[in-house]
Amino acid sequence: MFDPFDAGQSREAWDLLRKLRDEGPLATIAGAMRYVTRHADARAVLRDTDGFSNASGLKAPGSRYRPRTGCSASSTRPATLLCAG
């Protein structure tokens, strides 16, 4: 099963990703996540913010985030919006 958070696996994933694309437009991968396998479908999903959301966030298992000093959602710099520390 593909795990995008496994650096070793993701570096060598081309054959597996090709297989997932061949099997269908949507695949279940590690952590019961859904992986859109085809570019046109992925693009459509990313543009459909009413139908698809990542509002709950996505982070690698075991990751811990803490706010940076002076970080706020009102910032105009995109890099500060996540505030990963």
N, C-alpha and C positions, 0 to 999 in steps of 0.2 A: 504494500500500500504506500502511496506517495505521501511523504511528510515534508511540506515546504519549509519547515523549521529545522530540518536536519541538514546542516550545511554540506556534509559529505554527499548525501543523497541528492540534494538539489543541484550540485555541480555536475552530476553524472545522470541527470534525469531525462535526457533527450529521447531515448528509446521508450521509456515508460510513458512520457507525455505523448509521444506519437501513438502508442497503443491506446491510451485513454481517448485521444481524438478520434481514432478509428472506431472505437466502441460506441461513441455517442457524444452529444454536445454537453453533457453534464456528468460529472463523476463524483462519487463520494470518496474523500481522501481522509487522512489521519484526523482524529478528533471529530469525526462526523461532519467535517466541513464539506461544502460543495465547491467543486472546481469547474468553472466554465472552460471547456477545452478548445473552443474555436474563436478566432479573433473577432469575427463579425458578431457572434453571440455575446462575447465579453464586452465588446464596445456598446452593444445595445443595452446590456445590463447596467453598465457604468453610467449611461445617459438617462436611465429610467429611475430617477431618485424617488419617485412615488411608489414604485413597485418593489424596489430593492433598497435595502439600507444596511449600513454598517454602523449604525448609531450606537450599538452596544460595544463596538470596538473589536479589534483583532490584535492579539499579541501572542508571542511565542510562549508555550508552557514554561512556567517558572520565571517569566519576566516580571520585573517590578518597576513601576514608574513612580516618580515623585516629582511634584511641581518644582520648577526652577524659580529662583528668586526673581521677582518682577515679571513673571509670565502671566499672561491673561488672555482670555478668549477675544478680547477687544483689540488685541495686537493686529497690525496690518501685515506683519511678516509671517507667511505660512509656516516657516520652520518653528516658530514659537507656539503655534497653536497646539501641538501635541505635548510639548513640554516634557519630553522623555529625559530622564536624568540618569 
